Amino acid sequence: SLPLSAHCQECTVNGQPAKYYHESEEGTNSILIWRDEKAKMIFQLDGFLAMNEMVSLAECVIPSTRPQPVYQITMEGYEFQREFRGSEVCGKEYKSSDATVTLLYCKMSAASAYIAINQYHTETTVNGLPADYYYNCNGTAADLVWIDEDANLIFGLSAIMDMEQMVAIAESVVLQD
């Protein structure tokens, strides 16, 4: 979602028109949105970076044509809302009575990275795998990122919740039948 009183600046990503939304308030995220006409995709990059830094990251995004496996959250109390499948990143959104959680995953490659750009970081584990919990100072965003090298996948959860809750949800993620 866009910052509430966002200022918008026009820019370009690989020659394509883009919009950079930002707040003047310290500690709030910025969002870069652009369209890749050739790939027929719209991209959104969300983080705590200046426009030129976000554009530099965006220009490194390369769509892939490899098919993805399908994963799902199986934790009780979370209802599936919608799925989005791109050529590189797949995701599903779930809701509970008090939270919305987005599960994202992509195959590891030289050009893939899960971008979780919040201000603070804590190391943890998900099912014994090293994981990183990123969060911002005002508690309005958090990302939990882990890599399953056996499956060759990078996973990420985005939600507004504490690390223990996100780890519990992450540990319920399984390959869909």
MOZIJO-V813551 format. One record per run of one state. SS is the DSSP state (h for helix, s for strand, l for the rest). FROM is the first residue (numbers start at 1). TO is the last residue. Records with the same first field share a line. If there is no record, write none. Layout:
SS=FROM-TO  FROM-TO
This chain:
l=1-6  14-15  23-29  37-40  48-50  59-70  74-78  86-88  96-99  108-116  118-119  127-128  136-141  149-152  160-162  171-172  176-177
s=7-13  16-22  30-36  41-47  71-73  79-85  89-95  100-107  117-117  120-126  129-135  142-148  153-159  173-175
h=51-58  163-170
